[in-house]
Amino acid sequence: MHWIELWKAIILGMVEGLTEFAPVSSTGHMIIVDDLWLKSTEFLGKYAANTFKVVIQLGSILAAVVVFKDRFLDLLGVRGRHPGGHPRLTLIHVIIGLLPAGVLGVLFEDYIDEHLFSTKTVLIGLVLGALLMIAADKFAKKAARTQTVDQITYKQAFFVGLMQCLSLWPGFSRSGSTISGGVLVGMSHRAAADFTFIMAVPIMAGASGLSLLKNWQYVTAADIPFFIAGFFSAFVFALLAIRFFLELINRIRLVPFAVYRIVLAVVIYFLYF
C-alpha cells in the first residue's frame, strides 16, 4: 500500500477520533471527507471502505475504555467506588440503553450499509440532528434532577436508548441523539455525556465486530496497514477529544455544536451539489 494511502487512513482516523464523542457525527464527517476528498473506495472498494469506517471506531472505543476504566471495573464488579457497595449505575442501566438501537441495528444493518452511507444522507442527518439538539437545550429543565451518571433511572436509560436509534442514520450522531435524549428527561449535560460514552463502548464494539464478520472477505492483506494506521490515529485523537469534551459540555451545552452542524451542511451543499 502506498504511503499516500496510509496518510489518508491517518486523516480518517483523526476525523473519527476528534468527532466520535462530540455531537457532530463522526460517521458523517468521515463520509463527507472520504467521498469529497480522500475517496478510499477507489483503492479499497465500497464494502472494505465502509468496513474501515466502522472498524476504526475500535480505536475510539479503546480511548473510551482508558478514560472510563474505573467506571468499567465498577460495572463489571471488579471493584466498587462507593463504600459498602457498587455504584448506582449498573450493567442493567447500560443494557436497557443498548437494546433499542442494538435490535434495530442488527435488523437494518445491510440496508444502512447499502443505502445510507452517502454525503446526501449525511447532510440530512446533520440538519435534523442539529434541530433535535437545539430543542433539547430549549426545553431542558434549568435545574436537572439527575446531576451524575449514578443517579440515572431505568426509565431515563430506556428513553436515551430509544433516542440512540436515531443515530443509525449516518450524520445524526450517536452522542448528539443520546445527550439530547438525556437532557430532555432531566439529566445534566455531563451526566448524559458520561452515560453516552459508557454505552458507546459495547454498541460500537458490536457494530465493528458485526461489520468485520460480514465484510471481512472484501478486505485484502494489502488493506491491513490502512486499517491499522486508521485505528491508532483514531485512538490517539479520541483520547484527547474525550477529556476536552467532558470539560466543555456543561459550559457550552449543545447549541454551539448544532450551529456548527447546520453551517457545515450548508457549506457542503453549496460547494458540492
Secondary structure, 3 states (H helix, E strand, C coil): CCHHHHHHHHHHHHHHHHHCCCCCCHHHHHHHHHHHHHCCHHHHCHHHHHHHHHHCHHHHHHHHHHHCHHHHHHHCCCCCCECCECCCCCHHHHHHHHHHHHHHHHHHHHHHHHHCCCHHHHHHHHHHHHHHHHHHHHHCCCCCCECCHHHCCHHHHHHHHHHHHHHHCCCCCHHHHHHHHHHHCCECHHHHHHHHHHHHHHHHHHHHHHHHHHHHHHCCHHHHHHHHHHHHHHHHHHHHHHHHHHHHHHHHCCHHHHHHHHHHHHHHHHHHC
